[in-house]
């Protein structure tokens, strides 16, 4: 009996020893947790994702929506009918701030690229803007009849000549102001033609146009005649529409042209001004999506017309 008990004890001791050896072997085979690789000495660490560290030159969020408002909303216009004299209208062809009491846009903003220019025929059918809020007067083409003033496009017909739909949109009367014929058909038209020449050379343009002051009204007081029409053209480097490429040296054309019946005026380059002058006359703030130092540089210079 004693012999059997001693053998049993020895057997248990042997089993315990074998179990301990097996456990030690198992733990020694486990792979240690990987340590993140460190960059070699002298090499830069990987940059954070763009979403965590946006570049200083990134376009502001306000510039990424409507291409026609890339440079900003000069009067902070909104789609709010309770603001009838600064009412924002956005179309694929242009964006504008409408003034119900004046029956004209405060300003119209648009981008011009080569794809906007084609060979569709000019519409010549002026339409009331039926999208205006209920109860607002809709200017009619007949309101201009006999006034002596042209129905002057802000965003020109020829700047939207790729499709018939685009061209027709420029004839909506919320894109029109009373313009003296000499201004509309000569001075203003020559600057429009220069703009398209620049686009054909590979430039993308950002354009804002409007009027300021007063030469009275037409249509029994329903439509204000601006005393001046003005236009600002930012000429992008060839091949890009990216506003982060705009610098203090980017060419800018700014004009403020008299708009009076019976007064002979010169060609557009006689009326070049600083953007700051148009801001002072209109009360609007332009190029607000650009860094302040670039805004200041562009607003304070008078550039000659770009020729390339």
LINUR-V922567 format. One record per helix or strand of 2 or more residues. SS is the DSSP state (~ for helix, > for strand). FROM is the first residue (numbers start at 1). TO is the last residue. If there is no record, write none. Layout:
ss from to
SS FROM TO
SS FROM TO
This chain:
ss from to
~ 2 29
~ 61 63
~ 67 69
> 87 90
> 95 99
> 104 112
~ 114 116
~ 141 144
> 149 153
~ 157 159
~ 164 169
~ 173 175
> 176 180
~ 181 200
> 205 212
> 217 218
> 223 224
> 228 235
~ 243 245
> 252 258
~ 268 271
~ 275 282
~ 292 299
